[in-house]
């Protein structure tokens, strides 16, 4: 089978204020050994020089790809919205969303396509990922080691039916993933109302489909001072978004509800400590966690009592 006869892979790159990193991200896609790639780019109304960098790069390398689609949002709509737009225009058999500061290594797509072709029952494949700093230097820890996941054993990520493990923790690093587009569509795709869209998508897919894990490192996840997750205001959005994602899977079983209950307690109380008093969410938490601390926080919310332990 020649390269051009192999399945089309859509790689979507959403970007916003990415002028410092997007060139390296695009280069990593261009340098894939797999040839039949559709490149999808969406500018979320960046005020910086990102668009000019992308345009100049495409002037040179557009013909390397089977197809190129460029979208510019008229206003800043957020990452999840942009992911949804990329999903809508993707024509590939397989799909990968790559954030505009991350890197994929040259053999990633080829190896993962081969894996999915050899395992037609697998919905998506993922691996561990390297961590790099702002300048692209490798950090001492990899993603699994940094996060210290309880579900990762001997550096092997869970595979097969992983829904329960994913409820416990999101061990799937986005830049490492390749997914069947048909599964992405049947699962409902990205939820554009969420702030942290990836975990929600993995959960919905893993609920009904097996997931594959590949040993080795095929991507690099960048840690830098501009990362949204370093901001406390973003953390509040993550908490609220995670609650919404988790409640999609409530009351399936008592075992799953116990996991959801632990997350709800952490996220709702965490939001309260950041000064966000959401009586509805605190009431939901109390429903899942019938304990004194949850009751006290709910009663304090009813009385509009604020605690200033943290600043959002």
Secondary structure in CASP SS format (residue, H / E / C, confidence):
PFRMAT SS
TARGET T0000
AUTHOR 0000-0000-0000
METHOD secondary structure of the structure
MODEL  1
X C 1.00
X C 1.00
X H 1.00
X H 1.00
X H 1.00
X C 1.00
X C 1.00
X C 1.00
X E 1.00
X E 1.00
X E 1.00
X E 1.00
X E 1.00
X E 1.00
X E 1.00
X C 1.00
X C 1.00
X C 1.00
X C 1.00
X C 1.00
X C 1.00
X H 1.00
X H 1.00
X H 1.00
X H 1.00
X H 1.00
X H 1.00
X H 1.00
X H 1.00
X H 1.00
X C 1.00
X C 1.00
X C 1.00
X C 1.00
X C 1.00
X C 1.00
X E 1.00
X E 1.00
X E 1.00
X E 1.00
X E 1.00
X E 1.00
X E 1.00
X C 1.00
X C 1.00
X C 1.00
X C 1.00
X C 1.00
X C 1.00
X H 1.00
X H 1.00
X H 1.00
X H 1.00
X H 1.00
X H 1.00
X H 1.00
X H 1.00
X H 1.00
X H 1.00
X H 1.00
X H 1.00
X H 1.00
X H 1.00
X H 1.00
X C 1.00
X C 1.00
X E 1.00
X E 1.00
X E 1.00
X E 1.00
X E 1.00
X E 1.00
X C 1.00
X C 1.00
X C 1.00
X C 1.00
X C 1.00
X C 1.00
X H 1.00
X H 1.00
X H 1.00
X H 1.00
X H 1.00
X H 1.00
X H 1.00
X H 1.00
X H 1.00
X H 1.00
X H 1.00
X C 1.00
X C 1.00
X C 1.00
X C 1.00
X E 1.00
X E 1.00
X E 1.00
X E 1.00
X C 1.00
X C 1.00
X C 1.00
X C 1.00
X C 1.00
X E 1.00
X E 1.00
X C 1.00
X C 1.00
X C 1.00
X H 1.00
X H 1.00
X H 1.00
X H 1.00
X H 1.00
X H 1.00
X H 1.00
X H 1.00
X H 1.00
X H 1.00
X H 1.00
X C 1.00
X C 1.00
X C 1.00
X E 1.00
X E 1.00
X E 1.00
X E 1.00
X E 1.00
X E 1.00
X E 1.00
X E 1.00
X E 1.00
X E 1.00
X E 1.00
X C 1.00
X C 1.00
X C 1.00
X C 1.00
X C 1.00
X E 1.00
X E 1.00
X E 1.00
X E 1.00
X E 1.00
X H 1.00
X H 1.00
X H 1.00
X H 1.00
X H 1.00
X C 1.00
X C 1.00
X C 1.00
X C 1.00
X C 1.00
X E 1.00
X C 1.00
X C 1.00
X E 1.00
X C 1.00
X C 1.00
X C 1.00
X E 1.00
X C 1.00
X C 1.00
X H 1.00
X H 1.00
X H 1.00
X H 1.00
X H 1.00
X H 1.00
X C 1.00
X C 1.00
X C 1.00
X C 1.00
X C 1.00
X H 1.00
X H 1.00
X H 1.00
X C 1.00
X E 1.00
X E 1.00
X E 1.00
X H 1.00
X H 1.00
X H 1.00
X H 1.00
X H 1.00
X H 1.00
X C 1.00
X C 1.00
X C 1.00
X C 1.00
X C 1.00
X C 1.00
X C 1.00
X C 1.00
X C 1.00
X C 1.00
X H 1.00
X H 1.00
X H 1.00
X H 1.00
X H 1.00
X H 1.00
X H 1.00
X H 1.00
X H 1.00
X H 1.00
X C 1.00
X C 1.00
X C 1.00
X E 1.00
X E 1.00
X E 1.00
X E 1.00
X E 1.00
X E 1.00
X E 1.00
X E 1.00
X E 1.00
X E 1.00
X E 1.00
X E 1.00
X E 1.00
X C 1.00
X C 1.00
X C 1.00
X C 1.00
X C 1.00
X H 1.00
X H 1.00
X H 1.00
X C 1.00
X H 1.00
X H 1.00
X H 1.00
X H 1.00
X H 1.00
X H 1.00
X H 1.00
X H 1.00
X H 1.00
X H 1.00
X H 1.00
X H 1.00
X H 1.00
X H 1.00
X H 1.00
X H 1.00
X C 1.00
X C 1.00
X C 1.00
X C 1.00
X C 1.00
X C 1.00
X H 1.00
X H 1.00
X H 1.00
X H 1.00
X H 1.00
X H 1.00
X H 1.00
X H 1.00
X H 1.00
X H 1.00
X H 1.00
X H 1.00
X H 1.00
X H 1.00
X H 1.00
X H 1.00
X H 1.00
X H 1.00
X H 1.00
X H 1.00
X C 1.00
X C 1.00
X C 1.00
X C 1.00
X C 1.00
X H 1.00
X H 1.00
X H 1.00
X H 1.00
X H 1.00
X H 1.00
X H 1.00
X H 1.00
X H 1.00
X H 1.00
X C 1.00
X C 1.00
X C 1.00
X H 1.00
X H 1.00
X H 1.00
X H 1.00
X H 1.00
X H 1.00
X H 1.00
X H 1.00
X H 1.00
X H 1.00
X H 1.00
X C 1.00
X C 1.00
X C 1.00
X C 1.00
X C 1.00
X C 1.00
X C 1.00
X C 1.00
X C 1.00
X C 1.00
END
